[in-house]
Amino acid sequence: MPWQSITDPYAIWVSEIMLQQTQVATVLERYPKMMKRFPSVAHLAGADIDEVLAEWSGLGYYSRARNLHACAKQVVTQYQGEFPADPIKLEKLSGIGRSTAGAIAAFAFRIRTPILDANVKRVLARLFGITGVLQEKKVSDSLWQLAAELLPRSPTQMSVYTQALMDFGATWCTAKQPVCVTQKAQCPFEGACQANARDQVLAIPKKIPKKKSPQFQCTVGILTYGNAVLLQKRPAKAIWGGLWSLPESPWQEQADADSKAPANELTGMQLINTVLANGAVKDTPTLFASPVTIGARIKHVFSHRILQIQAYEMPLNANAKKELENAIQHGEIPFIWAELGGLEQYGLAQPIRQLLEGWNRVRDAAESDQCGHAVPIDLKNKP
């Protein structure tokens, strides 16, 4: 792995954050691009948050990208661009928890400090027969104590020990197909593992039954003028916080049967009033006359919910564009007209990117215009 056998705390930190909630194969593809775009903590701290979110687009859990940017600024301003070696100081930085702080300290500075990521928790729980739920404080405290007691005495061994422990959980003592169950190899801990002795390997660690994910539905508008599409920035603390998205309606919870119902036909004004909830749009002839086409419907699965997104397409003429901009000029939400051929430079929510990239006009624009740009809507300073 490109992030292994290195001592640069910046590179280690970036990899640790990217590996949270993201498959290794995906990180292997995206990590080199991230490091090329932001080769140092100073480059990352000096970048605009939109640049960071654009590079992070598709990796999910976007609070990680916002914390990455905030942490880089902290390191530059508080520590003169040098990551502290002390795990306690590391843990106080944005987005760095106890285990991530331990990993940075162990790999970059050879500090004797434990880590406890998901793989290590599973290994220790099975090895010592800990049958409780990992989220319980009592269980978590026990695992942290074990992790600390098992550290090698010599700091020089910290890097290889920590990496070996993480890799063992990722490749041998896996959640569903550990080698002791598949019998593809002989586990070196076979004689000492209490879960194996009790025939409880797959029952440890104890899992909390997952509840059925609620389903939601929203409407988005693909509002275009010429070769540009209207995008709005999502609130920082919302899902996909800080990313650019299409104007959308509030999310409404729905039953399973509702997700299969055909989309309703909408007039131009109905679409505008649906996806722009500020209520400031007037019933103007130019907007009302704009043709509306029912677009694609896509399903996006979060870790805790399911979202059905129904798109509607509406091209605007010059008068309709002007009326629309006048209608939203008093809002606090930033809007831009983004060229369809240059969407890759924006941090777009993954299903919105998927929706737009699958749209014929986007594909055509991408082939004919590789130098797209956005035109910010300066609504507050309009004459």
Beta strands, then each sheet from edge to edge (+ up, - down):
strand 1: 215-225
strand 2: 228-233
strand 3: 244-245
strand 4: 252-254
strand 5: 293-301
strand 6: 306-315
strand 7: 335-339
strand 8: 374-376
sheet 1: 3+ 2- 1+ 4-
sheet 2: 3+ 2- 1+ 6+ 5-
sheet 3: 3+ 2- 7+ 8-
end
